[in-house]
Amino acid sequence: MIRRETGMEFLTAVYEIDGPASSAQRIADRICFDQTIEAEEGLISPSLQSEIVGQIERLHATSGARYEVTIRFRGDLLSGDCTDLLNVLFGTSSLHGNIRLLSFAMTDGLLSAWRGPRFGIETIRQMLAVHDRPLLCGVLKPLGRTPQELADLAVQLVDGEVDLIKDDQSLVDQHWSPFEERVSRCADAIGEMSRRRGRLCLYFPHVSGASESMWKRATRAKALGATGLLIAPGLTGFDALRSLNSDGGPTLPIMSHPSFVSASVGSDRGGLAPPVVYGLLPRLAGADLTIYPAFGSGYPLSQPDCLSVARKCRASWGNIKPTMPAVGGRIGPERLSELRAVLGSDIAFIVGSRIQKDSKGISSALKALHRAMGEWDSPSG
């Protein structure tokens, strides 16, 4: 029988583990210890152990000789940052290779300490004046182009009615495309074209880096006219994303890129499930948009997983605003109607190098993408 202390806040995690039943029980018990005291029984008093060690709420069989276990952890194990949260959710247990974190939830008191997205889906749509269709996000690439060449590309993207433009994650501060010059030229070009068409296009330069460098880049990007920020939390840590979203940050929409963090997804038997790594964690840390691979794009993400991520991004979650899911993977017109039908309209499609190879030009390629979504929306949305 689980004791529920009055007024106590809890973190609840759901894992998938190996069977049969006797083995699943042993693994579940081990998770309870490993994710809290990480020690054998008997090292602390029974009363203290009953308070600190995680407690199994449910253990049941699923498919493929696997079991699903729900474990409850005390909220006072956490200090309120992403580092502690990740350590309690999947620290030592991640070493085993046959344990998968499927999901997690917090009681309202714990959740209230997290801001989540500052803007979220509704405000992003209001800023863009696009209310009922998927968003299109163009990418400034490939690496090797000069700042002016990337700015010229940005002009073509805005002319083709994209709603968002992001740096490619490979763009940092290389000598052929210095950060400040690139951001300045691209922000100016996007701003001017946005004014001409009468509708904003948000620009997300890539600012990932060591803590001090990242903050300098983010602050400078805003001063140069950027209207968003791109960060890869797999490279910087999720707390870096959260810090940019703090009251002392640049106060711009943030887009999360999956570079390196996708390695945490692992296999069907271990690692983090896609809804956790692409949905819950970026959303909790403050991403207004989160990028992940589209199903059928050559990356190992199934249609059910892809849809599950989108649902985690948009589902009601206490005080946390919804995050806009953003899928990519060499998307062409032939995929858009299918993707929209499965993933819904509150989605952004990332379109990169493929549209640059269209013989009719980028603007024509983008118009084809709009038509493929089922309608052509006017600039007013």
N, C-alpha and C positions, 0 to 999 in steps of 0.2 A: 504494500500500500504506500503510495507516494504522499509524503507530507507536504502540504502547501501552506507556507507561512503567510500570514496575513500581511498585506502590504509589500511583499517581496516581489521584485521584478525578475523576469527570467528571459534567457536566450534559449530558444529551442532549435535543434538541428536535426535534420533527417539524413541518414546515411544508407547506402546500399552495401551489403556485405555478403560473404560466402556462407552457404549452408553446408551440411544439413542443420537441423534445429539446434543440436547440441553445440556444434561449432559456432553457429551464429550467436548463440547466447554468450559463449566465451569471448568472442570478438567484441560484442556489444559491451560486455563488462569491462574489457580492456580499454575501449574508447572512453568510457566514463572516467577511468583512472588516468589514462594518458593525457587527456585533454584538461585535466585539472592538476592533481598533485604529481602525476607521472612517477609513481612509486608503487611498490608492493603494499598490500594490506598490512596493517599492524604497526606502521611507522608513526601514525598519529592516533589519538584516542578515537574510540568508536563514535562518540558524540560529535567530534569535530569532523570525522570522515563523513558522517551522514549529512553534514551541512555543506561541505565543500565539494565532494565527489559528485560528478554528474549522475543523474538518475534516469533509468529507462522508463519511458512512458508507454511505448508500444513496440512490439517486435512481431512481424508477420512475414509469411512467405510471399514472394512475388513470382517471377518467371525465371526459367533457366537456373534453377537450384540456388537462387539468390534470395536474400531476406532484406527487408526494409526495417530500420530501427529508428525510432524517434527518441532523442535524449534531451533532457532538460538540464540547463546549467544556470547557476545563480547569477543574477545580474551584477552583483558586487564583485565578481571575478574580473569585470571589465573596468578600465579607467576612462573609456570614452573615445579612444582613437581606433583607427583601422588596424594598427599593428596588434593590439590586444585582441580585437575581435577575431582576426584571422588566426591568431595563435590558439585561442580557445576553440574555434570552430574546427580547425584542421591542422594543428601544429604537428605533434609527434605522430598522430595517426596517418598523416600523409606519407610517412616513410614506408608503410607496409605494402603499398602497391595494389592491394585488393579491397580497399575501402574507398568508396566514392561519396563525396558530399553532394547531396541532391538539392537541398534547399535549407533555408533557415528563416526564423521569425523572431521578433522581439515583442515583449509586452509594451503597452503604450508609453509607460514611464521611461523605459530605456530608449524607445524610438524617438521620443520627443527631444532627446539631446542631439539628434542628427538633423541637419538642415535639409539634406538631399539637394536636388536641383534648385538653384535660385530662380530660374526662369521656367523650365518645364515646357511641355508640349503646347499648352494653351497660349502662353506668352510668346513663345517662338513663332507660333502661327500668327498672332496679332502683329508682331513686328514685321513679318513678311507679307501680311495681307493675303495669306493663302489659308483657306479655312476648311476645305473639304476634299482635298486630293493629296496624294503622296508628294513629298518634297524631292527635288532633284539637287544633288550635290556634285559639283564638278571638282576635279582634282588638278592641282598645278604640278605637272610632271612632264617628262622624266628628269631625274637628277642629271646635271650637266648643262642645263640651260642657264642663260644669264638672267639677271633680274628683269631686264627689259623684255626678254623673250617670254618670261613667265607672265609679266604684266600684259603683254599682247595676247597671250592665251586667255588670261582672265577676261579681257574685253570680249573675246569671242564667246566665252562661256556665258557672260551676262547677256550678251546679245541673243543667245539661244535660250534665254529665259530659265537659267538655273536659279535656284533659290538660295543656295549656299555654295561657297567655294572654300576648299581646304587645301593647305599645303600637303604634298606627299610627305609621309613620315620620314623619308630619307633626307629631306631638306632640313638642315640645321644651320650651320654657319660656315659653309665651305668657301674656299677662296674664289671660286667661279660664281658663287651666289651668296655674298655676305648677307647675314641675317637682316641687318638694318636697312640696307639698300633694297633687298628683295621685298621686305614687308612694306616699306615706304612706297615703292613703285606700284606694287600690287594693290595696296589699300587705296592709293590715289586713283588708280585705273578703275577699280571696282566701285568706288564711291562716285566717280564721275558718270560711269555708265548706269549706275542705279538712279542717279538724278535724272538722267536723260529718259530712262524708261518709266520713271515715276513710281518705282517700287524698290524697296531695300533688297540688297543681296548681302548676306552675312559672310564675312571673311574670317577664316580660322587659321592663322599661321601656327606652325608647329613650334612649341616652346619647351619641349622636354629637355631635361639636362640635370646636372647636379643642382642641389637646392638653390644655392645662391645664383647660379647662372639662369635657372628656370625663372626665378622671380624677376631678375633683371630683364630677361627677354619678354616676359608677360607684361611687365610695367611699360617697357619701351614700345611693345607692339600696340598697346592701347593708345599711347601718345602719338604714334605714327598713323593712327586711323583704323587699326584692326577692330572688328566688331564681334570677335569671338576668339577662342583659344583652343588649339588642339594639343592634347597631352596623351602620352602612352603610359598608363599607370603600371603596366608590366615592366617598364624600364625604370620608372621613377619611384614606384610604390603608390598605393592608393591614398596614403596620407598626404602625398604631394598634391594629388588632385584635390583632396579635401581642403588643403591649406589655401590653394588658389581660389577656392569658393568661400573662404572665410570673409569676415567683415573687413579685414585689412587687405583683401585681394583686389584685383583690378575691376571686379564687378562686370564681367563679360560672360556671355554664354560659353559653356565648356563642352567640347566634343572629346570623347574618349576613344582612343585607337587601340586595337587588340594586339599590337606588336608585342611579342614575347609572352604576354599573359596567356595567349592561346596554348602555350606549352603546358599550362596547368590543367587543361581539359583532359589530357591523358587518354586512357582507353575507356571502354564501357565498364571496366571492372575497378578502375581506380581514378584518382584525381578529382577535379571539380567538374560538376555537371555544367553544360553550357549556360543554363539559366542563372547559375550562381556567378560565373566569371564574366559573362557578357551583360547580364541583367541586373541582379540584385546588388552586387558590389559597386559597379560604376554608379548606379542610381543612388545608393546610400551615400557614397562619397561626394556626390554633387554633380555628376555629368548630366547635362541637358540633352545630349545626344550620345548614343553609344554604338560604335561600329562593330559589326561582326559579319562572318561569311554568310552569304545566301546559300540555301540548299540548292543542290544541282549546279554549283559553280566550280566544281573541281576540288573544293575543300571538304574535309570529312565531317560535314554537319548534315544530319538528316532533316527532312521536312518537319517531323514532330518536334525535334529539338529547336529548330529555327523558329517555329511558331511559339514554343514554350518560352523562349527568350523574349519575344515580342510581348507576350502576355505578362511576363514578370515586369517588364518595363512600364506597362500601362495600367496594371491592376491597382485598385485602391490599396493604400498602404499607410494608414494612419495620417500623419502630417506630411509625409513625403510626396512631393509632386511627381507626376508621371514623367518618365524620360522617353524621348523619341528614339525608337530603335532605328538603326541605319544599316542597311545591308549592302554589301559590295561583292565583287568577284566577276569582273569583266561582263557586266550586265548589258545586254543588247535589247532592241525592241521586241524580239521574239520571246523574251522572258518576262517582260514587265506585266502583262495581263495576268499571267499565272501567279507571279509573286504577289501582285495586288490582291488577287482573289483569295490567296491563302493567308497572307499576312495583314490584310486590311489596308485602310487609307492612312492611318496614323503611323506612317513609316517614311523613311528617307531612303532613296536609292542613290548609291555612290556610283558615279560614272567617270571612268578614268581614261586610260589610253585608247580604249577601243573606239571612242567617238572621234579621236584625232586621226584615225586611219580611214575615215569615211571619205570616199572620193568626191562627194558633193559638199564637203566642208562641215565644220563643227556645228554651225548654226542649224544646218539642214538635219544633221544627225540628231540634235537635241529636239527639234520639232517632231521628228519621227518617234522619239521616246515619249513625248507628250501625247501624241496620237495613240501610241500603243497602250497607254494607261487608260484609254477608253474615251478620252475627250481632250479637247484643246482648251485650256483655261486662259482667259484673258489676263493681261498684266494685273488687273485689279483682284485676281484670285477667284 
